[in-house]
Structures are given as structure tokens and as C-alpha cells.
Amino acid sequence: MTTPPGTPGVRVRLGLRFCCPAAAAIGSRPQKRPAGRSNAMRALVMRRGQSAWRAIAITLLMATTGSGAAAEPRSEEEILARIQALDLRIQRRIELARLNLERGALDRSTVARDVRRFSTNVEALEAAVRGLAPSDRGVVAAKVHALALEVTNLRLAAEGTFAPAAAQRASRAHRVGQAKTMAPPNDLCTHATLVVMGGVYVGDSSTATNDGQASCGASMLSPDVWFRYVAASSGQVAVDTLGSSYDTVLSVHAACPGTVANQLECNDDIQGLQSGVSFWADAGQQYLIRLAGMNGAVGAYQLSVGSPGTISGEVTRTDTGEPVYGDIGVWSVAGASLGYGYISAGQYVVDWLPSGTYYLTTIAYPYGIPLQDELWDDIPCPGGAPDGCNPLTGDPLTVTAGGHLAGVDFVLDAWGGISGTVTDSGTGSPVAGAWVRVWDGSGSEVAYDWTAADGLYEIRLAQPGTYFVTVSGDGFDDVLYDGIPCPGGPPIGCDPATGTPVQVALNTLTDGIDVAVDTRGRVEGTVRDSTGSPLPWASVELFASDGSYAGYTSAESDGSYAFVGLGDGTYFLTAEEWGYTTVLYDGILCPPGCDVTAGTPVVVSGGGSVAGVDFALDPLGSISGVVLETPSGPSNDWVPVTVYNASGAVAGSTGTYPGDTYAAEELWAGTYFVVAGGEYHLAELYDDLPCAQGCNPLTGTPVPVEFDQQTSGIDFTLVPKGSISGMVVDQATGEEIRVEVAVYDQAGHYAGSGFSGYGGYRVPGLADGTYFVVIANSSWAEHLEELYDDLPCWGGPPEGCNPTSGTPVAAAAGSPTAGVDFALLRRGEITGTVLDAGGGSPGYGYVYVVDAAGNEVANGWWSEYEPTYTASGLAPGSYFAIADSDSSHRDEVWQDLPCDGEYPEHCSHASGTPVEVPVGGVVSGIDFTLDRLAAMRGVVLDQTSGEPLSSVDVAVYTASGSRLGSVWSSSSGEWEWDGAWPGVFFAVTDNAGPSHFDQLFDGIPCPGGPGVGCSPSAGTPIPLTYNSVTTGVDFHLPRSGGIAGRVVGEPSGAPISGLSLTVWDSARTLVAQAWTDSSGSYELRGLATGTYFVATASGSWDGLLDELFDNIPCLWGPPEGCDPTKGTPIAVVEGAITRFVDFALQPWGREGIAGTVTEQGGGGPVGGVAIDFWDSYGEWRGATMSGASGAYVVELSPGTYRVSTDNPFGYLNELFDDIPCPGGSAYSGACDPLLGDPVVVTEDAVIGAIDFALEPQLPFADGFESGTTEAWSLTVP
């Protein structure tokens, strides 16, 4: 029996634990159970009982079988590790056998082989236990015995003598009419006992059967009892069995049946032989807790549910005192790893511990110098547990539910280390890339490093002690510290322990462990230019005797280089640098593709050093010259220059840009041939030989090149290709104008172009032939296009003209064609003035000029500051002009044809007077006098104080109710709206602000604004005409009331921003809406004095269940989700704010059931009651928990459900609607859930008011035991 904290008194429940539903038939409340239902249930229960003894017999058989054999003894740590590994393997084999037996596919021979193999392992472990000290055997021996029982279970499976899981569940003695020995009421997962936070539950599992599986504690087939926890709020939950009389195993599962697949947590032996688990529970979710015994163990149990315990502390470094980052490992008394806590900036908290005893270890992250991990308290654990130490050798820490152990601190030592430098014994130079290894006294390598470019190394070591150092590398023989040769290298060539020992301590670095090595062969020298100056960064390559690549290095800033670590043999070397020759040693040129073995060999022998392998590189040669054109001399165009070698391959290319000179560089000494021109000139081969496309460059005059020399004077005088040039000027002014001039060939193909504007135009690079010249079209042209000579081509080719219809122009090489000139006429213009008919501002807009088809060809802009416009760029022709004003004036077609609406929808250009534009003409006097559209203005004031109200939106509507637009009142309250066509209008404030009511002109209330609080046409009409402003359209707004509150998420309490809230009046009319800010706060204003209802309206978009105030579910919000008037009414007074109308929204999907749980007789809400939901077949479909307010809500798919309660507080459980379930709950099997009234959940709906009023439970309905035992589930002999 459970008495949770805070439960008043103790309710006596004599006999009712085993009483079926009929036991409560006597009482004041009528039964709603259909006749005959309970008898049918009892018959079913009794039939189930007939096979109960079979299940009990099998369980006893499993618990009393074992075997043993001899084996070599092992340490306690090895035995525990082996037990853990075997436990997992055996349980997997048992589960596999069970599943195959259920399917009729069990291979018994395979299982028998598994039994023999596991039996041998267990026998070896039993022998090992006998080899332990008597004080160390207790727990280990019990676990080995449990393994032996597991092997027995597997042997039964091989013999086919245990029933499959389905048959076992069908045979349980649970509420059996004729049974003498009963299984506990929570024997089945589906009949789990409800537990709550802070509860302690006692019982006995001796008569329990097996109804689940778990992955730990050899409990796969053990008898078990079940509990369920329904989370009222999200958080960590701790469960333990401290105080139980047997070796317990705890596991947590997501659903029934409890299997390894849906297991969330599992633990065996968190303190002694007792278990504990900790798990995260999400609000409204159910968790199944399985309590079993190791290898079939049963007995009296005590189960405690509560908040987890906590251990915290800090972790710092010994050497610097700085905080450490890493993990804290948590270990059980059985040596099992339970999980981790995080060390951040030296602080950690492990906040998920069930009551029990634990061991802690550090796992420091390797930032900077590594740290030696520890067991608490101050016990070194180099390498970390379990490899570096047995976690059970630490000091234990005992935690109780909800308790907090603070100050469990660690101070970690930094690893010690060895550092030094490796140098060349001959030169003292640092040796990079040397392999430095550290060995312990047994000759085992424990650490290593490679030296850096400066020869330095540093090696950190976890354990203090005596070590030995060796150095190895490709360029020298191995050596022991200090200076002891080790031919062949350690450990084969020498024993590392014969070197000089090096002492290492924690938190210190043993430095100065330097080693000088005798490097192997070496080749060195310098790289310089022909003047003797060093060439830093020159590349030096090394080749083996067969010419294969052997290495590379770069010269230092002084030109020196060196290859070290060379084996004996013959080598060849090359050196090269950009702009210089590539040279083989010794002084042999190596052009691209040369044979490196043609160089002078360098021989290395006896590991000696060869110096003086020097290089002198000559700069490469070049060719330069001047390119002119005949007959003018310097060319205006870029000239390409190409250099060919003696084989005709291109050796280089350049050009004359900028200027007339060129230079082709990076040329090896030899003979070359040069070609210039081809783009804008006739190509020429040096010296003065024509070179049409495809000519052989080797027929030219050879040009010799020497190293470090420039062959100059390789000059050309080229014949330019044909060109056409001329001037383009304005015909009237003679000024040059900038336009594009295009050239077309005789076939009408584009051949090139140039631009005028900078001393004429020129189109070069033309082949000999006849061409046509035309002014190209441009969107920004101010002149009329022409085809040479003086032919109109308005719009440019090809639309404006066929270019080949012009006057031909000949072009020839060496003879530029000049004087192809143009004198262009300017395009026409239309200009005029736009005025206001009343003499006021004309506003602003465009005058559009269109052709006869209505296509816009030009436009001009006017404004109140510059009412004159100009539309330019017009070709000769007939046009129409339209003044298109802003919203302040009436559009108009010239001449004096006003539009009845916006152009072009409400007037046609064709109805206007054409405007004839001559060639180059300016047509002026195309003026417009526009009618001003109607306007109105007024002021917005506070009705009480008369103060102006700013930022109030004043909307204007037509007589038909169409909204034309709106304007905002200024800081002085003034507003003006213009742009109306003559007619009758209505004005209304819209969204007058959070503090005032909207109003129709003149003084007509409109709370909520137009469309909500009033019809705009109910206001006073306002007639408007052209060229007039109606004044005095004023508003005097009354102050409003409001509602304010805050919206948070349940259970986190986090604010919800951007959520819509709506206010409804008693007529179910929406009167206001607002949204929450970042803090979850909202304020609904604009309310008149009265009673209102508030609801959230957009929570479903964020996965939240909308509500009516106060705490009434309303999916999707009103009116679709619920009747808003079902909420709690809220009184509002104008000019005041009703505050604290708050909401706490539950997570939600789409559909479900909601209600409240209260104490019968007008009592208060009852929280912590599990609400179970059942489908039409009596299958359990989920549960939730009533909150502190007694309210609950659950998400369910559409369908028909029954609802029941399960409480641990002594109240009589019920089925909905008001149907008692004495003796327990529907979940525990005390009554049939299908006796309840059905609740139909439809799509997108929350079915509310599924309420329960629970009464305290008495021993018997009338205070005396009934004279019949017919309704009892246990037959009394």
C-alpha cells in the first residue's frame, strides 16, 4: 500500500485489493454496467487460471538446475568482466531460442552446442571464484551462480520444455477463481501498478510469473512485477529497489509487452544486490517499470520513485590551478559503467542518479599538456577506467533520492615528460624528422615523437618513473641516450634499458635530454648567378645513378643547399631558377628534356660528406625590336609577335602593347625566327618577308640568341589592313557627337565598328573589298540614324534600312579610307506645361508620347516645382500626348480631353488631337490644365481630453462599400485624403490604437473598426467634387477597455511569442485580436464595457493545444474548435485593463480528449491521477496525468474510446461516465473498460468535459461485508 507525501490520513481498503467490480454494487450510485458482463469476465479469468501451475512449475524447474567444472583461477576483475560478457551472450541466445520456438523453427542441436560452450565457460568461472580470497567471493559467486541458472534456462530451451512467451502470458494465475496461490495484481505489464513521484511501494514477487525481458542482470526469464509511471511534467525520474530482500533487476520500457527492443534503461546491482535506474520522462507519457530478479530470484521488494540524486564538484590542474574540461565517469558497485557527466570550465554536475552507491572517475580532454585521470578520492588512474584502473578501488559515494553531494572535487596532475634536441655530431646542425622513442625498464616502447625543423622534441608520459630514450632516422644510425650506438635499432639491435636512465615525475618536464647523431652521406653546395650573387629559393634536384628522381630541396637565402642522410652511391644533381638556365653539375646545360646522367657524377661513400657541389646559372636570353607601319610610322593598333625555335615550335609570344616596342624573354641560347602582325596588319616574317596565314616561319631570317644577352633590332615595318574612318557631327551645330558606326560587307554581314566622339571614328582590320557604313541604333540616341551617304535609316539596321542599299566604300591594305563622314539631324521634341485647373499645385507625373498604335515612344516628367516637360528623341511622324498624373489630378489626353478614370483603362489616345513632329523639329505649346480630384481633411482627437491622436488610420469608402484607401493622422491629429473621383464617400477610423474605439464620421461608434464594429455606409455621407477640398471631417474617439495576460508553454513555462489571441462577446462575435510578444505577453484593446471570452487561436501551428480561458481545451480555437462562450467570462470596463488572463498551453497534434478530475462533493481538483484510454476492443491505447488543477488533455486519433482513472491516493476509481471500479482500476484489471460510456473523437476536434468526480473508497459499500462471495476473485476455502 502506498501513501504518497502530502496524502491526508490513511484510507483502509480491507479486501478490496482482490475484489472484482461486483463488490461495489451496493451503494448510493446506480451501476451502468450491462447485465451479464461481469459473469463473462469471471469465466474468462477462471479459464486463464487452469494453466497457471504449469508456468509456476517451469519457473521452479529453471531456478533449481545447475552444473559445475574446474578451471584456472583468475582475478576478481577478470571474473566480473567475463561475467558481464557471458551474461549478454547467453541472454541473446535465450531470446533467439524463444522466438524460434514460437515460430516452430528451433534448431535444438545448435542450442545444445551453445549450452555446452557456455557450460564450459561457467565451470571455469566457478573454479576461478574458488581461487579468490573468501572475503572477495560474495557478490562474484552470486553472479556466477546466476550465469549457471541462465545456462540451465538455455538447456531447457534446447529440450523444448519451456513454453513460448505467448503461452506463458496466457497461463498466469491472475484473479483466478479456483486458484489457491495467486500471482500479484501487477504480475502483467498490462496490469502495472500506478506509481507517482515520492511514492514507496512494497510487495512480494514470490508468486509472480515472467511477462517481459531485459538486457541486464540475467533476468530474461525471471518472474517480474510491473509498475507504470505517467509523467505529470517533464523531468528526470529515479527508481530504486533499496530495501528489497533479493537480487533485483530494474528496467524501464516504452510499451507492453516489455522487451529488449523497447527497453529504455536497465540496471543490476547499483548498491549491493539492489538496482536503480534513472530516466527522462516527457510530460503526459507513460513509462513501464519492470522489477525482476537475477536468474529467477524472487522475494519481498521495496520500490521507491523520486527525484534523482546529484553529485557535483570541480576539476582543476595541479600545475596551474586552471579548470579542466572533460567527462566524469559513473560506475556501479558491480563495476558497470552507468554513464557520464560533463566537465565544463572545471565544473560538473551528475544529476540523474538513483539512490545508491557509486564510484567516480575523471576523463580529462587532452587540451595542452595531458592530465592523469583519477578515481575519487585522489587515487591515480593513468589511462582512465577501466583500462587504467579498477573503478571499484576508489572511494564509494552514496546518494539518496533528491539528495545532493557537493564538493566531490578532483585535482589532476599533469603528465611528466622528456624533451631535448637532436643534432648532427659533425656540424652541430639540428636534425629534423628524427624518430625519438621512450622505453620503460621492461623494454616496452611507451611513447614517441619526431623532431621539428629545429631538432627539438617533447614527449609526455602518463606514469612517473624511470625511462630510456632512443633516436632513429633515415640519415644516421640508431643511438641510445646518452651517445650509446644501437646498430640495427632497438629492441633487436640493442636493449633500450642499457642506455642512460631518465627520471620522469608528474607536473614536471625533464629537459636537456639531447642526442648528437652521426649523419650518413651528405651533399652540399651553393647556387649563384653568373655574377656570383646567390639565388635564394633556387630548386636543386637529386637523381640516382640510373637517372631516377631521388630528392629535392631549395637554396637558402645565401644560396646554400644540402642533401643529408644519403646512402653510399652515385648521384646526379640539377639546379634551376625562373629566368635562368637549368644546369647539370658540373656546369653542364640541361635544356628541357635533357638526360640528367650526362652530368658529372657525385659519389658518396662511407657515410661521408661531399661539399662544393656548386652551380652558376646564366640568365636566359631575349629578342626585342620596334614595330612600325607604312607609311605613317607608329601604329595605333596592337601588334602580336610570335617567336619560333629552330624546329618550328613556338618558343614565346608577346606584343607591342603598350607602345611600339616588344620583347620576347626566357629564351635559351640558339636560333629563332620571328613573325609580327596578322590582326590589324598584314603578317610579316623577319626580315621583311610576307607571311600569309599558314606560312613556314623557318623560311625567315634566323635570329641568334645568347645567354644573358638581348638580341635587339629585330624590327618590322608592317602594312596596315584596310580601314574606314570619318567624322560624325550634329548637322545644325557642327559639333561632334558620340555614336556607334558599323561596317557591313557586300553580303550584309557585320564586319566591325567604331565609336565617334573623340576626334572621329575608325574601323580597322578590314580585308580588301567593298563595304557599307551606317549609324547603329541606340536606345539613348538623340539623332536620326543614317546610311552612308545621307540616306535615312531611322532605328538603325536592319529594321531601319538594308545596309547594302547605301553607297559602297572601298577598303584596301596600306591605303586607309578616310572622309566617310556623317552630319546627323537631331530627333524631334514635344514640350509644354502642366497646370492645375484651380491654380494650385499640378502635382507630378509623366506626359507619355505614343504612336498611332498606342506604343510609347517617349515621355517627359513634370512636378509642382518644374511644371514644364520635354519628350525628346522623336523621329518625324504623327503622335499623341497624354498627361498621366499622380493620384491628385485627373488624367488628360491632348487636346483638353479629360479621362473618366486612370489612363489607359478609362480613355483612349486615339480620341486626342495628333501632334505632328517634323524632322529635327521642336513642337511646343502642348499644354495641359488638369482637374484636381476631390479631397477631404479633418482632425482626430481624444473625446475626453481633446488632445490630438497621432497614427490613427482614417479609411475612405465608396457608397457601395468599397475601400479606396487610408491615411494616418499626424502628430497634431490632422489628416487629409485626396485623389477621389467626384461622388459620395464615407470616412471611418480603422485600428484607432490600443486605447480608443474606432468611429464613423460623424460621431457614430464603430468598435473594432469597419467590417467588424460597423458598416462604413452607416456613417454620414461626404459629397466630393472636382477642384474642391471638403473640411471638418473630424473624429472624437472614446477611450476603450482591454484584457492583458501572458501565454507560456506547459510544462516548460517558456514564453510563446507570435501567438494569436481572440476576444469574443456573449453573442459569439469576434471583437478583438492580438499577438503575443517575445515575452509571451499580450494586450487586447478596443473593448466596450461588458463581458467577454478570450481564447488562443493559432497554437496548433506551433504544435500547441489552443485553449479558452480558463484552461479549457479548444483545438484550432473558436469558433471551429469550440464555443467561445463556454470559457470563463471576463468583465471589462471602458478605460481600464483586466489583467492576468494567462494561458499555459499543452503540446498538441490534432485531435483528442480533455477533462478534469475533482473530489466528489464539491472538493478541489485532484492532480496526479492517471487517465487511461481504451479502444473499442478493450485494448489500452495510452494514458496521461491530471495536473495540479485537475485538468488533463491527451492527443488521440479519431475513433471511439473508453476512459478510466487510476489513482494511488485511495479514491474509488471510475470509468467514464460515473461508473465505479472498486478494488483497483481498469488498468489493473479490476473492471472491464468496455463498461464505460463511449467517447467518440472526430477529426480535428477535442472532446471536452470528460470529467471525473472521485469519492474516497470505503471497505464496503454499506459498512459491512456482503453475505456472498460470488463477486470475489479469490475463493475462500
Helices and strands as residue ranges (DSSP letters): G 16-18, G 21-24, H 37-49, H 52-63, H 76-103, H 108-130, G 134-136, H 138-159, H 165-170, G 189-191, E 193-195, E 200-204, E 224-230, E 235-240, E 248-253, E 263-268, E 276-281, E 286-293, G 294-296, E 300-306, E 309-317, E 326-331, E 337-344, E 347-353, E 356-364, E 374-375, E 379-380, G 391-393, E 397-399, E 404-405, E 410-412, E 416-424, E 435-439, E 445-450, E 456-461, E 465-473, E 476-480, E 484-485, G 496-498, E 502-504, E 509-510, E 515-517, E 521-529, E 539-544, E 549-554, E 560-566, E 569-576, E 583-584, E 588-589, G 596-598, E 602-604, E 609-610, E 615-617, E 621-629, E 633-634, E 640-645, E 650-655, E 661-667, E 670-676, E 684-685, E 689-690, G 697-699, E 703-705, E 710-711, E 716-718, E 722-726, E 728-730, E 740-745, E 750-755, E 761-766, E 769-775, E 786-787, E 791-792, G 803-805, E 809-811, E 822-824, E 828-836, E 845-850, E 856-862, E 868-874, E 877-885, E 892-893, E 897-898, G 909-911, E 915-917, E 922-923, E 928-930, E 934-942, E 953-958, E 963-968, E 974-980, E 983-990, E 999-1000, E 1004-1005, G 1016-1018, E 1022-1024, E 1029-1030, E 1035-1037, E 1041-1049, E 1060-1064, E 1070-1075, E 1081-1087, E 1090-1096, G 1099-1102, E 1107-1108, E 1112-1113, G 1124-1126, E 1130-1132, E 1137-1138, E 1143-1145, E 1152-1159, E 1170-1174, E 1180-1185, E 1191-1195, E 1199-1206, E 1214-1215, E 1219-1220, G 1233-1235, E 1239-1241, E 1246-1247, E 1252-1254
